[in-house]
Amino acid sequence: MEELRTLFKAGPGGVMTDDVGVITGDLELLTRCDPAGEVTTLVTYEGAEEWYRLTGGSTHLHDAKDHEPLHRTLAAVLNRPIG
């Protein structure tokens, strides 16, 4: 299973998780993609150990090679350091 990670800063509204609701601040994005193209997206506070499922963050890719572009796009959308 391939994993990709990116640090980002959530905007004023934060990001919604299935596990604990909205989280804000300095966060880390983790996407996991298995060989069949199943993607799971998690977030955590930077430096923390507990991960939370990003609401709406699971998907299926037709080609697992699309994992990296998907991850980059998610990181760009979530990163809102000035709102």
C-alpha positions, -999 to +999 in steps of 0.1 A: +000+000+000+014+034-010+013+063+015+018+099+007+020+127+033+019+165+032+019+192+059-006+220+055-024+247+074-062+245+076-081+277+070-105+293+095-132+267+089-108+238+094-114+204+079-142+180+087-134+145+100-157+116+105-141+109+139-139+142+158-156+168+137-137+199+126-100+202+132-079+234+125-044+246+126-012+230+114-022+195+101-008+166+081-026+149+052-020+112+046-035+093+017-032+056+013-038+038-020-039+000-024-030-018-057-067-020-066-071+018-064-089+021-031-079+054-015-083+064+022-076+099+033-066+108+069-055+139+087-038+146+120-024+175+140+012+181+130+034+159+152+005+139+167+000+102+165-038+099+162-052+100+127-088+110+117-107+100+086-113+130+063-151+133+057-157+123+021-121+113+017-124+077+005-126+070-032-118+044-058-093+053-086-095+035-119-057+035-120-036+034-088-011+056-107-035+085-102-028+084-064+000+110-065-020+136-085-050+131-063-029+136-032-013+168-045-047+182-054-062+174-020-032+190-003-036+222-025-073+224-017-069+219+020-040+243+025-054+277+034-028+294+055-045+328+052-081+318+050 
